Amino acid sequence: MPTIAIISQKGGAGKTTLALHLAAAAQDAGAVSLIIDTDPQATASQWAAWRQDAPPEVIDSPPPRLAAKVAQAGEQGAQVIVIDTPPHADSAARAAVEVADLVLIPCRPSAFDLAAIQTSAKLVQLLRKPAFVVFSAGSPNAPRVYAEAGELVDSYGTPACPVLLPDRAAFRHASAEGRTVMEAEPDGRAAQDVRDLYKWVCRQLDMPAPRFRKKVAA
């Protein structure tokens, strides 16, 4: 039962968007996926309520209970677990990293955001967990910016994921409707970005290559 932790000390990095869409991609590929929301703002839980609890399921958990919640979810049949964490919360981030098989650190490719991820990079190195920076919410057409940002995060000891999740309007529109970009615009660029990212995640976790169910925009 692979468990993926999404952490970042910086607010606005796209943690919840990444968590929701990775879990939804797993669900689209036929896995029973679960999102564990440790953020007191409960954004992921609100999204689940908007979609009337259609899968993927979202449950909440305080950091001290996270390991027990992950174990219980596995016993109840969850096949992929994604943990969403709040910003500026060392205890939640540490609890998530401790139970994770893979840690993803979403980050905008900007100077302030790049500087802020050093705390997260040190945490995953301390706990010796495989971790990658996922560049998110940046321009879709800025290869030099991403290349320079990638060199910088490499210097922190936490490499960049080769798949980007750039800013696309589809993410904002879909989330506001309690949907994923795969549901709202199944043939769009944002949906393909998510599928490509999930395929890459599966390779990191030695999971079988996913085969996605074809969706029709509602």
C-alpha positions as CSV (number, residue, x, y, z in Angstrom):
1,M,0.0,0.0,0.0
2,P,2.1,3.0,-1.2
3,T,1.8,6.1,0.8
4,I,2.7,9.5,-0.6
5,A,3.2,12.6,1.6
6,I,2.7,16.1,0.1
7,I,4.6,18.6,2.3
8,S,5.7,22.2,2.0
9,Q,6.3,24.9,4.6
10,K,5.2,27.5,2.1
11,G,1.5,28.3,1.7
12,G,0.1,28.5,-1.8
13,A,2.5,25.9,-3.2
14,G,-0.4,23.7,-4.5
15,K,-0.2,20.9,-2.0
16,T,-3.9,20.2,-1.9
17,T,-4.3,20.4,-5.7
18,L,-1.4,17.9,-6.0
19,A,-2.8,15.6,-3.4
20,L,-6.3,15.6,-4.8
21,H,-5.2,15.0,-8.3
22,L,-2.7,12.2,-7.6
23,A,-5.4,10.3,-5.6
24,A,-7.9,10.9,-8.4
25,A,-5.4,9.6,-11.0
26,A,-4.9,6.5,-8.9
27,Q,-8.6,6.0,-8.7
28,D,-8.9,6.5,-12.5
29,A,-6.3,3.8,-12.9
30,G,-8.4,1.3,-11.0
31,A,-6.8,1.6,-7.5
32,V,-8.8,2.3,-4.3
33,S,-7.2,5.6,-3.2
34,L,-7.6,7.7,-0.1
35,I,-6.7,11.2,0.8
36,I,-5.8,11.9,4.5
37,D,-6.3,15.6,5.2
38,T,-4.1,16.8,8.1
39,D,-4.7,20.5,7.4
40,P,-6.9,22.3,10.0
41,Q,-8.3,24.4,7.1
42,A,-9.7,21.1,5.7
43,T,-9.6,22.2,2.1
44,A,-9.5,18.7,0.8
45,S,-12.4,17.7,3.0
46,Q,-14.4,20.7,1.7
47,W,-13.7,19.5,-1.9
48,A,-15.0,16.1,-1.0
49,A,-18.2,17.6,0.3
50,W,-18.7,19.6,-2.9
51,R,-18.5,16.4,-4.9
52,Q,-20.9,14.7,-2.5
53,D,-18.2,12.2,-1.4
54,A,-17.6,10.7,-4.8
55,P,-14.2,8.9,-4.9
56,P,-11.5,9.4,-4.0
57,E,-12.5,9.4,-0.4
58,V,-11.1,12.1,2.0
59,I,-10.7,11.6,5.7
60,D,-9.1,13.9,8.3
61,S,-6.5,13.1,10.9
62,P,-4.6,15.0,13.5
63,P,-0.8,14.4,13.1
64,P,-0.5,12.1,16.3
65,R,-3.1,9.7,14.8
66,L,-1.7,9.7,11.3
67,A,0.2,6.4,11.5
68,A,-2.8,4.6,13.0
69,K,-5.1,6.1,10.3
70,V,-2.8,4.9,7.6
71,A,-2.6,1.4,9.1
72,Q,-6.4,1.2,9.5
73,A,-6.9,2.4,5.9
74,G,-4.7,-0.4,4.6
75,E,-6.6,-2.9,6.6
76,Q,-9.9,-1.6,5.1
77,G,-8.7,-1.9,1.5
78,A,-7.0,1.3,0.5
79,Q,-4.4,0.7,-2.2
80,V,-2.9,4.2,-2.6
81,I,-2.8,6.8,0.2
82,V,-2.0,10.5,-0.3
83,I,-1.4,12.7,2.7
84,D,-2.2,16.4,2.5
85,T,-0.4,18.6,5.0
86,P,-0.8,22.2,6.2
87,P,1.9,24.9,5.7
88,H,4.0,26.1,8.6
89,A,3.4,22.9,10.6
90,D,6.5,20.9,11.4
91,S,4.6,18.3,13.4
92,A,2.2,17.4,10.6
93,A,5.0,17.3,8.0
94,R,7.2,15.1,10.2
95,A,4.3,12.7,10.9
96,A,3.5,12.5,7.2
97,V,7.1,11.9,6.2
98,E,7.6,9.2,8.8
99,V,4.8,7.0,7.3
100,A,5.4,7.9,3.6
101,D,7.0,5.7,1.0
102,L,7.5,8.8,-1.2
103,V,7.5,12.5,-0.4
104,L,6.6,15.2,-2.9
105,I,7.4,18.8,-2.2
106,P,5.4,21.1,-4.5
107,C,7.1,24.4,-5.2
108,R,6.6,27.5,-7.4
109,P,9.7,28.2,-9.4
110,S,10.3,31.6,-7.7
111,A,13.1,32.8,-5.4
112,F,11.0,33.0,-2.2
113,D,9.4,29.6,-2.7
114,L,12.7,27.9,-3.6
115,A,14.3,29.3,-0.5
116,A,11.4,28.1,1.7
117,I,11.7,24.4,0.7
118,Q,15.1,24.0,2.4
119,T,13.2,23.2,5.6
120,S,11.3,20.4,3.9
121,A,14.5,19.2,2.2
122,K,16.3,18.9,5.5
123,L,13.4,17.0,7.0
124,V,13.2,14.3,4.4
125,Q,17.0,13.9,4.5
126,L,16.9,13.6,8.3
127,L,14.3,10.8,8.0
128,R,16.0,9.3,5.0
129,K,12.9,9.2,2.8
130,P,12.9,9.4,-1.0
131,A,11.7,12.9,-2.0
132,F,11.4,15.1,-5.0
133,V,10.4,18.7,-5.6
134,V,7.4,19.0,-8.0
135,F,7.4,22.4,-9.7
136,S,3.8,23.7,-9.7
137,A,1.8,26.8,-10.4
138,G,4.4,28.3,-12.6
139,S,4.3,29.3,-16.3
140,P,3.7,26.4,-18.7
141,N,6.3,27.9,-21.0
142,A,9.5,28.8,-19.1
143,P,12.0,26.0,-19.7
144,R,15.0,28.2,-18.5
145,V,13.3,29.1,-15.3
146,Y,12.6,25.4,-14.5
147,A,16.1,24.4,-15.5
148,E,17.6,26.9,-13.1
149,A,15.2,26.0,-10.3
150,G,16.0,22.4,-10.8
151,E,19.7,23.1,-10.4
152,L,19.0,25.0,-7.2
153,V,16.9,22.2,-5.6
154,D,19.5,19.7,-6.6
155,S,22.0,21.7,-4.5
156,Y,19.6,21.3,-1.5
157,G,19.9,17.5,-1.9
158,T,16.3,17.0,-3.1
159,P,16.1,16.5,-6.9
160,A,13.3,17.9,-9.1
161,C,10.6,15.7,-10.5
162,P,11.0,15.7,-14.3
163,V,7.2,16.2,-14.7
164,L,5.8,19.7,-14.2
165,L,2.4,20.6,-12.9
166,P,2.3,24.2,-14.3
167,D,-0.5,26.8,-13.7
168,R,-3.5,26.1,-15.9
169,A,-6.9,27.6,-15.6
170,A,-8.5,24.1,-15.7
171,F,-7.2,23.4,-12.1
172,R,-9.0,26.5,-10.7
173,H,-12.3,25.8,-12.6
174,A,-12.4,22.1,-11.7
175,S,-11.6,22.6,-8.0
176,A,-14.3,25.3,-7.6
177,E,-16.8,22.7,-9.0
178,G,-15.6,19.9,-6.7
179,R,-14.1,18.1,-9.7
180,T,-10.7,17.1,-11.0
181,V,-9.3,18.3,-14.3
182,M,-9.6,14.7,-15.6
183,E,-13.4,15.0,-15.1
184,A,-13.7,18.6,-16.3
185,E,-11.4,18.5,-19.3
186,P,-10.3,14.9,-19.8
187,D,-8.5,15.7,-23.1
188,G,-6.9,18.9,-21.8
189,R,-3.3,19.6,-21.0
190,A,-3.8,19.8,-17.3
191,A,-5.3,16.3,-17.2
192,Q,-2.4,15.0,-19.2
193,D,0.0,16.6,-16.8
194,V,-1.6,14.8,-13.9
195,R,-1.6,11.4,-15.7
196,D,2.1,11.9,-16.7
197,L,2.9,12.7,-13.1
198,Y,1.1,9.7,-11.7
199,K,2.9,7.4,-14.2
200,W,6.2,8.8,-12.9
201,V,5.1,8.3,-9.3
202,C,4.2,4.7,-10.1
203,R,7.7,4.1,-11.4
204,Q,9.3,5.6,-8.3
205,L,7.2,3.2,-6.1
206,D,7.7,0.1,-8.4
207,M,4.0,0.0,-9.1
208,P,2.6,-1.4,-12.4
209,A,2.2,1.1,-15.2
210,P,-1.3,2.6,-14.8
211,R,-4.0,2.2,-17.4
212,F,-6.5,5.0,-17.1
213,R,-10.2,4.6,-17.6
214,K,-11.5,6.9,-20.4
215,K,-13.5,9.8,-19.1
216,V,-16.1,12.0,-20.7
217,A,-16.4,15.6,-19.6
218,A,-19.5,16.1,-17.5
